[in-house]
């Protein structure tokens, strides 16, 4: 009996795909990891630089990026190495570790996207409730609650409620969906996983996004009918479209895998479709880790500006060639403006010019100068050029500040 169980377990950790297919799976997951680490790493770095300015849904975006970053760093490398080895490495211990981590990060992502959708709905459609209940401190508590619930629910299989087993194609591990037929505890765990932790978040995401789009369309139509255009209108549209794409992408990426897993519940036999039928939905679900950063940087101009500033600080040449003048910070050179007013009066005899300087007639001359005199404004840049070298010689140790021209 022990040998048969060992053989059965060893066969479950052996790939059912061809060696070429295993290598393709490894390359695909490796590409996902590289792109996700690059994109989500930039998101986390940008958000860290502007951590004091993050508000509302941006904090939830950080939460989602962190979950995607962790799953690619801590768990997907096991699947990559196993793909190139044509069998799962480490046995049952690494299988439980991988399944627990991936399920935990998947729950975090699902809850976070649902929280983003509800938060945006409250801000657009019910601003009074949003101002009271969705402050930054409450958003942070929401993030902590998401991680806590995900930890508790994904850890229940370790205590006999559910189980983590290899995928049918042998290069990954997940929740034992077939446990529905094994015991009451497993059946309860599977039903709650689909009903409470999959179906309800998807309904919240779909309904919230549809109501947000309907509200924005009505609002835009009413403003357009009155001929009113505001910058706030464009900003809200871009942010709403950004979060709509994030929510839609997450649901579309995970929908095939959820459907295949749900159908697997009602089949008592071990295999009811080819291994590729499990493989493609599993690989497609991993694509959700890639495009969220690109959505952020495309729609959010604050992210774009912060990324440019960060890149310019690392590689100054990316900022282009600039001509700079170094001016001491502590000294400000005045710009002298001289107004010269002259009036010449020609006498009939001899045609000799004389300057009128009589102090008694100054008030009359000032009134006439407005219409008759020609004003000459001369900017004395020479004074600044003469004073600057002297000050720099007397203060050789002063800091200078580049001024772009």
MOTA-V94844 format. One record per backbone hydrogen bond with DSSP energy under -0.5 kcal/mol. CO is the residue of the C=O (numbers start at 0). NH is the residue of the N-H. If there is no record, write none. Layout:
co={CO/CO}
nh={NH/NH}
This chain:
co={0/1/2/3/4/5/6/7/8/10/12/17/18/19/20/21/22/23/24/25/26/27/28/29/30/31/32/33/34/35/36/37/38/39/40/41/42/43/44/45/47/49/50/54/55/55/56/57/58/59/60/61/62/63/64/65/66/67/68/69/70/70/74/74/75/76/77/78/79/80/81/81/82/85/89/89/90/91/92/93/94/95/96/97/98/99/100/101/102/103/104/105/106/107/108/109/110/111/112/113/114/115/116/117/118/119/120/120/121/125/126/127/128/129/134/135/136/137/138/139/140/141/142/143/144/145/146/147/148/149/150/151/152/154/155/155/156/159/162/162/164/166/168/171/173/174/175/176/177/178/178/182/183/184/185/186/187/188/189/190/191/191/193/194/197/198/199/200/201/202/203/204/205/206/207/208/209/210/211/212/213/214/215/216/217/218/219/220/221/222/222/223/229/230/231/232/233/234/235/236/237/238/239/240/241/242/243/244/245/246/247/248/249/250/251/253/254/255/256/257/258/259/260/261/261/262/263/265/273/273/274/274/275/277/278/279/280/281/282/283/284/285/286/286/287/289/289/290/291/292/293/294/295/298/299/300/301/302/303/304/305/306/307/308/309/310/313/314/315/316/321/322/324/324/326/327/330/333/335/335/337/337/338/339/339/342/344/344/346/347/348/351/353/354/357/358/360/361/362/363/364/365/367/367/367/368/372/374/375/375/376/377/377/378/379/379/380/381/382/383/384/385/386/387/388/389/390/392/394/398/400/401/402}
nh={4/5/6/7/8/9/10/11/12/13/87/21/22/23/24/25/26/27/28/29/30/31/32/33/34/35/36/37/38/39/40/41/42/43/44/45/46/47/48/49/50/52/53/57/58/59/60/61/62/63/64/65/66/67/68/69/70/71/72/73/74/75/77/78/79/80/81/82/83/84/85/86/85/14/92/93/94/95/96/97/98/99/100/101/102/103/104/105/106/107/108/109/110/111/112/113/114/115/116/117/118/119/120/121/122/123/124/125/125/129/130/131/132/133/138/139/140/141/142/143/144/145/146/147/148/149/150/151/152/153/154/155/155/157/158/160/159/161/164/175/173/169/15/166/164/176/178/179/180/181/182/186/187/188/189/190/191/192/193/194/195/196/198/199/201/202/203/204/205/206/207/208/209/210/211/212/213/214/215/216/217/218/219/220/221/222/223/224/225/226/227/226/233/234/235/236/237/238/239/240/241/242/243/244/245/246/247/248/249/250/251/252/253/254/255/257/258/259/260/261/262/263/264/264/265/265/266/267/276/277/277/278/279/281/282/283/284/285/286/286/287/288/289/290/291/292/293/294/295/296/297/298/299/300/303/304/305/306/307/308/309/310/311/312/313/314/315/317/318/319/323/404/326/402/400/330/332/335/337/379/339/377/340/341/375/355/346/353/350/349/351/346/344/356/360/361/364/365/366/367/368/369/370/371/372/372/374/376/339/377/378/337/379/380/382/383/384/385/386/387/388/389/390/391/392/393/394/395/397/328/326/403/324}
